[in-house]
Amino acid sequence: MSSDGADGAAARTDSEWEAVFWDIGGVILGLESVQGAHAEFVAQLCDRYDLETTVEEAVETWRTTVGDYFRERDGTEFRSAREGYHRAVAAIVGEEVPREEWEPLFEEIVAASIEPVPGAVEAIERLAERDLHVGVVSDVDDAEGKRMLERFGVREHFDSITTSEEVGYTKPDPAMFETAIEKAGVAPERSLMIGDRYDHDVKGADESGLHGVAFGAEDGPAVSYRIESPEEILEIVDGTRDG
């Protein structure tokens, strides 16, 4: 539903929007805090196994292994992040490490380290007070995504959560957006999708009939709105700002 700027969307009022869907990483979850959590986990892994490598080298191995794992997938086929982490642990340690040995430490560090994007929690809480569907559409492992939302105290404010693990595909596959729309029971053209990646979140949503809201995403014809803070979504929903 491409529009030049937001010509077709600017005149909408709060009663005309039926749903707002959120990506998690980069929109609700601060990505820098995730990177910091992973670096801390790798550092403790090096210490636990007394590895003869620097933390910097081990972090690079982590990033390369996880990145290669995702690049190997077939198109938009879902791949579990936890499996990528499992492979990265083995690459760093030099041998297979049972999940029960590394996952508890990983979960502890992530839970203590991750932070929400400033303004995201407040925006979600205020959206939940309005008469519309508030949902998540995210390329995450199902349990991990829900734990993040619980950690930030916002899971209860979402009417639906659609993850790639559940659907079997990642954005921009239409199945992701179609599943979310079906759960919500709303019209796609009356729905907003907030994302930080143009091709995956914004263009993918646009091609399924939703209006793309770019938060850090690149510009392009699929952008109906651009926001600099998550709280600006309230102005769009309330009809107090143009695109």
N, C-alpha and C positions, 0 to 999 in steps of 0.2 A: 504494500500500500504506500508506494513512494509518493512523496509530495515535495514540492520545492519549499524548503524550510518547513513550515507547518501550515500552509495555506488552508488545507482542509481541516486541520485540527484546532486552529486557534480559536474558532468560534464556539467550541464545545463548552459546556458547563458541567458542573460537578455531577448533575443528575444524568448526563449522557455517557460518562465514563462508567463502565461496569466492572473493570478489573485492572489491577496493577500487579505485574509480575516482576520479581527481582532475581537477578543473578546473585550468587553468593560471593565468589572470589573477586575481589576488586571493587565490589559494590557494597556488600555488607561486611565482608571480611577484609581487613587490611592485609594486603599481600606482603608488605615488608615484615609484618609480625610473623607471618608464616615462614618466610625465609629465615628469620632470626631463630624461630623455634627449631627448624630443621638443622641449622648450623650448630645450635646448642646440643641437639640430640647426637649429631655426628661427633662433636667434641667429647661427649660423655662415652660414646661408643669407643672412640680411640683410647680413652682412659681405661675403660672396663677391660678391653682386650689387649692392653699394653702394646698398641700397634706402633711399628717403626715407620711412621709417616707423620707429616705435619697435619694439623687440623685443616689448613687451607687446601692441601692436596686431597684430603679425604672429602672435604665439601665439594671440590670439583668433581671427584669420582661420583659422588652422590648425584650431583646435578646432571652429569653426562649420562649416567646409567638410567636415571629416571626419564630424561629427555629422549634417549634412544628407544626406550621401552614404548613410549607413547607414539613416537614416529613410526614404529613398526606396525601400528594397527592398520586395519583395512578400512579406509575411508572414515566414516563416522561411527564405526563399530566401537562399543563401549569397552574400555579396559580399566580394570580396578587400579586405583592409585596405590592401594595397599600392596598389590603384587609388585608394582614398580619399586616401592620402598623395600620390599623383601629382597628383590634382586640387588638393590643398591647396598643394602647391609652386607650381603654376601660378597659383593665386589670390594667393599672396603675392608672387611675382615679377612677375606681370602678363602672363605669356605662357607657352606650353607649354615645358617643360624636359625634354629627353630623359632617360629613366630612367638611362642610363649616366653622366649628369652629377651626379645627386643621390643615387642609391642607394648607391654606395660610401661616401660620407660618412655617410649615414644609418645604414648597417650598422655602421660603425666606432664611431660614437657610442653606438648602442644596446648593442653588445657590451661597451663599456667602462663603461657606466652602470647597466645593469639589475642588480637585486639580488633574491635570493630572499626570500620571507617567512621571518622567523626561525623556525627549527625544521622547516621543510618538507623541506630536504635530508636532515636527520638522520632524520626520520620515514620518508621514502621508502627510505632505505638500510636501515633496520631492518625495514620491512615486507617488503623483498625477501628477507630471510632466512627468512621464514615460508612455509609451504606454502599459498599462495594466489596468485591472479592479481592483479597490480598493473597498472592501466591508466590511460590519460588519455582524457577526453572533453571537448574544448575547442573553442570557436568561434574558431579561429585559422586563418590561412593555414598550410598544411601544412609548408612548408619553414621558415617563421619560428618556428612552434611547436617544431619539432624542434631548431632552432638554440638556442632558449632553454634547452631541457632539456640540450643538450650543454654550453652555457655554464655551467650549474650542476653539471655532472658527474653527472646522474642519468638520462640517457636510457637507458643500459644496464640500469637497474634496472626499466624498464617492459616488461611482456610484450606490451602492445599500446598503440597510440596512434591514437585516432579523432578526426579533425578535421572541422570543417564543410566545408572545401574538398574533402576526400575524399568526404563523404557528399552534399554539395550543399545541405545545410540546416543551420540553426543550432538550438541548444536553444531552446525545449523540444520541438522536433519529435521524435516518437517514433523516427524513423529514426536519430537520433544514438545513443540508448540501445540500441535494438535491434541496431544494427551492432556496438556495443561488446560487448554480451552474446554475440552470435553469434561474434565473434572469440575471446572468452574461453572459450566453451563451458561457461558456468556458469548456474546458476539465478538469475534476477533477484531472487527473494525472499531469496537468500543473498548479496546484493551490496550494497555501500555506495557512495554517490556523495557526494563532498565538494565543496560549492560555496559561493560567496559571494553568490549571487543566488537569492532564494526562487523566483520564478516560473520562471526558466530552468533552474536546476540542481537545486534541491530538489524543487519540485513536479513539474517535468518528469520527474525520475527516479522519483518516487513513482507517477506515472501510468503508468509503464512497468514497475512492479512492484519497483523497487529501493527501498532504504531511504535516505532523504535525511539527510545530515549537514551541518548548517548551520555554516559558519565565517564569521561576519560577516553572514550572510543574515538576513532578517527572520523573526520567528516565524510559525508557521502550522501547521495540522493535518498537513502533509506532513513536518514535522521529526521524524524518529525520534531523532536525537541532535543536541546542540549542543556544539561544541568551541570553546575560546578559544585554543588553540594546536594547530598541525598534529600535534604529538607525542601529543596526547590520543587520536588515532585508534588508537594502539597499545593503549590501555586498553580500547577498544571491541572490537577484534579479539581481544584476549586474554581478554575476558569479565570484567575486573576492575572495571568500573564500570557503573552503571545509566545509563539514557538521560537 
